[in-house]
């Protein structure tokens, strides 16, 4: 799908102590597109969503929302900026996580 990225994630890294959970994540989320974030347990899905939700701070990288720096320090700041998590538990028992970004 072509078009301008509304949410741009570039080189995002996050570690917890010696464990590097996110190792340079790059992702463009585009207006009107549905993006599914899925992977094995421990792959960093929830960590990325928590960074985008203002729960965790990233260690490195850049995030922009509508071409402006996106650096929420709290979930309330992320919500005010227009980002809030939207999770869905499937009938198989796994729980993929996604972001809801109305544009």
N, C-alpha and C positions, 0 to 999 in steps of 0.2 A: 504494500500500500504506500503510495507516495503522499507527500504533504509535509508540512512543518511540524516538528516535534513540539508538543506543548510542555511536556515534562522531559528534561534531558538529564541523564545520569552518566557521568564520565569519570572513570577511574576510581570509583568508590571502594575504599578499603575499610575494614573493621576487624580489630583483634580483641580478644578477651584474654588478657595475660599473654602467654606464649602461643595461643591458638589463633591463627589467622582465619577468620570466618569468611570474609569477603576479600577477594584478591583482584581488585581492579575491575569492578563491574561497570559495564557500559550498556545503556539501554535508552532508547527513545520511545516515548509514549506519545501517540498522535491523536489529535481530536477526532472523535467519531469512531475510533478503532477499539476493539476489545483485545486486551492483552492478558494472557494467562501466565502466571508465574508458577511453575511447577518443577519439582525435582525431588531427589531422595531426601530422607530425613537427614538433617545436619548439613544440607547444601547451602544454607544461608538465606532462604526465602523469608522467614520471619524476621531475621535481622535486618534485611533490606527494607521490609515494610515498616519495621519499627523506626528505622532511620528516616524514612519518608513521612512517618507519623509524628516525628518530634520526640520519640521516646528515647532513642539512642542518638548520640553524636557520632558522625563518621570520623575516622582517623585521617583520611585523605580523600581527594577527589572533589568533584564539583557537581552541584545539582542546580538546575535552573527550572523555573516554572514561568511560562509565558515570557521567556527571555530575561527574567530577573533572577538574581541569586536567591536560592531557596535554602534557608538555614534556620529552620524552626528549632527553638530550644525546648519547647514544651508541646504536648499534643494540642493544646488550645491555640498556640501560634500556627501550627500546621493546618488546623481546621479553619482559622480565620483567613489563611492564605488560599484556601480552597482544596486542601488535600485531607482526605479521611480514609481510613482503612475500611474495606468491605470484605468480610470473610464468608466463606461458604463451606459447610461440611457436607461432603458427598455421602451417598448411601453406602459406599464401600468402607467407610470408617476413616479414610484419610481426610485431612483438612487443608486443601490448597488455600493459599492466601492471595488476595488481589487488592488493587488500589482502586478506589472510586474517585474519579476526577471529573465532575461535571464541567463542561465547557459551553 
